[in-house]
Amino acid sequence: MTSDATKQTDSVAEESVTERELSESDRLAELVGGVRHVLFDFDGPICRLFAGWPAPMIAREQVHWLDAQGLGETLTPAERTDEDPHIALRSLGNQRPESDLVIEMEKRLTAQELRAVRSAWPTEYADPLIRTWTAVGARLAITTNNSPEAARRYIESRGLSACFEPHIYGRGQNLRLLKPDPYCLNRALRAMGAAPSGALMIGDTPTDLYAAQAAGVAFLGYARHERKAGLLRDAGAQHVIGSLELILTALRAPS
């Protein structure tokens, strides 16, 4: 291939990449541009709740506690080794809904989450994004499978309470209403008087996506690494970003 032909091929490739980047930027701007109500998942899009108090350790403690109650056999082998602290609790809740054991186990997890708040790491660009979205007139809510009190304490520690209160909806004692059930999303929409068609959810798991779909709310996936991005795309997410800075830039861009 001649030098001129090589340069031409490289130029076409560069233009193709640029067009793709512009197209993705345009799609993101269109997705967030007219949003009046934003539903944030908590652990992931707002902070890394278990950054200093690792989730796998809490998950193991949940399993050990069940073993001590003589209920270890209620978990499957996969559930026993899962690193998500909600898995063992959800399993027990499905088998023994609203039992004293479920209530006690949920209280134990809430205590762990409240302890984790003290060492949680803010997600990069989350704080300025939340403040900017509030400043341009959007109303925000938190819709999470974590304890609502943990979310409340965290945003208070970051000076963000005014951006969300009173719209913080999280885990209660009826574990069948955890996402992917849209219960907490629907609560937020009703309380804010929001139409699902004008709302957007930002989440980092397939359960967030499924809850948004069930509630009729647009979804934007946030994934801090490629493994999570792959899980979201495999679940059907159409929009996945690796940094909240992209939303912040879209909001600040002149219309």
N, C-alpha and C positions, 0 to 999 in steps of 0.2 A: 504494500500500500504506500502511495506517495505521501510526502510530508504534508502537502495541501489537503489530501483526502483524510489523513489522520486528524489534522486540525479540525476539519469539517465534522468528522464523526464525534470528536470530543466536544465540539460546540453544541451539536444536537443533543448529546447526552446531558450536558450541563443545563441546556434549556429545558429538557424533559424533567430533570430533578427540580429545577426552579419552579416549573409549572405545577409539579406535584405538591411542592411545599406551599405554594400560593393557594392551591386548591384546598389543601388541608386547613390552612389558616382561614380561608374564606368560609369553609364549612363550620369551623369552630366559632367564628364571629357571628355567623347566622344562628348557630345553636344558642349562644349565650346572649345575643344582642337584645332580643325582646323579652327576656325572662324577667318576670316580676316576683316570682317566689322560688327560692332555692332551698332544697332539702339536702343537708350534708349528712353523710355518715360521719361518725366521730373518729373512731380508731382507724387511721389511715389518711383520709383527706384533711383532717384537722390536726392530728398529732399521731405520734407513735406511742400509744398508751403504755405498752409494755417494754419500752426501750431499756429501762433500768431495772425492771422487775419482770424477767422474761416469761412470756406466755407459756412456753413448753414446761417450765417449772411449775406454774400454776396448774396446768393441765394434769401433770403427774400427781400433784397434791390432791386434786379432785378424785382421781382414780384411787389413790391410797385411802382417802377418806371413805369412799364407797366400799373398798375392801374391808376396812375396819368395821363397817356396818353389816358385813356379811352379804353385801349386794354386788360384789365384783363380777359375779356371773351374769349380771344384767347387761354388761357391756360386751360387744363383739370384740374380737382381737384387734380389728382396725380402730375401733373407738378407744380402746385401751392405750394405743400408741399415738393417737392423733394429738397434734401439738396445739390445737385450738381449745382454749379453756371452756368454750361453750358446748363442746361435743358431749361430754359425759353428762352435763346438766340437762341438755336437751333430750338425751336418750332416757334418762330417768324420768324426766317430765312427761315424755310421751307414754311411758309405761305406767307411771303412777301419778297422774295429773293431780295437782293441788294437795298432794299428801304432805304430811309434816316433814318427811325426809327431803322432798323437793324444796319446800320452803326453807329448810335449814341449809341445804346445799346452795341455794340461790343467795342466801344471806352471806355465806362464806365467800362466794365469788365476788359479791359486791364489796366485801371488806378488802379482798385482794385488789380489786380495781381502784378503790379509794386510796390504798397504799401506793399503787402504781402511779397515780396522778402526780405524786411528788417528784418523780423522776422521769415523767413523760417528756418526749422531745417534740417541739412544734414542727409540723410539716413545713418544709421550705415554701415560702410565699403565702402560707395559709393566712397569717394574721393580716398582711396588707390587702389580700384579696377579700377577706371578710369585711374589712373596714371600707374598702372601695365599693364593693357591691352595696353595702348599706348606704354609703354616701350618695350613690346614684339612684337611690329610691327603692331598691329591691328589699323584700322582706325575707328573712332567713329563719330556718328551723334546723334542729338536729334530730335525725331519725336513726336510732342506733339500737343494736342488740346489747350494748353495754348498759350498765346502770345509769339512769338519768342523773343521779346525784354525782357520779364520777364526771360525767360530761359537764355538769353545772360547776363543779369545783374547778375543773380545768379552765374553762373559759373565764371564770372569775379571776383566776390567777394570771391570765393574760390580758385582763382589762377589756374583755369582749362581751361581757354580760349584756350590755345594752343592745348589741347586735342580734341577740337571739331571744332573750327572755320575753315572754314566758314559754317560748315554743321549743321545749326540749322534751323529746319523747323517746323513752328507752324501755329496757326490759322490766317487765312486771313478774308476777308469780305464775301467770298463765303462759307457760313456755311454748304453747302451740301457736301463740301470736307473734313469735319472733320472725324476723325476715327469714325466708322469702315471703311469708305472709305480709300483705301490705298494710296491716293494721296500724302501725305507727305512722306510716306515710299518710294514710287516710285521716288519722287524727290530726296531723299537722295541717293538712289541706282544709279540713273543716274548720279548725280553730282560726286559721288565717283568712277564711273566706276565699280560698284560692281555687280556681278552675284547674284541673289537671293539665289541660292543654297549654296553660301559661306557666307551668312549673317545670323545674329541672332538678333531678337528683344527681349528686356526685357521690359515687361509691367506689369501693376497691375490690369487691368480691362478686361472684355470680349471684349470690343471694340478694345483694343490693339490686342488681339488674332485674332479677325476677320479680322482686317486690315493686320496682318502678313500673315494670310492664303490667303487672296486675292492677296497679293504681292508675294506669293510663298516663304516666309521667315520663317525659323524655329523660334519657340517661346519658351521663358522661362518666366514663370510667377513668379512674386515676390509678396508675400502677407505678410504683417506685422502682421496679425492676422487671425484666423481661418475662420472668416466670409468671408473675401476676398478670402482666399484659396478655400473655398467651391464654391464661385461664379465662380472662374476660372475653377475649375475642372468640375463643372456642365456645363460650356460652351464648354468643350472638351479639356482643356489644359492637355497635357500629362506630362509636367514637371513644378512643382510648388515648390518654395523654400521659406523659411521664413527668411533667412538671406543671404545677399550678401557675407558674409564670406565664404560660401561654394564655390562660384565661385572663389574667391581670392585664396582659398586653392588649388582648382583644377588647377589654372593657375601656381601656384608656385611649384606644385608637379613635381618631376623629370620625364621626359618622358621616 
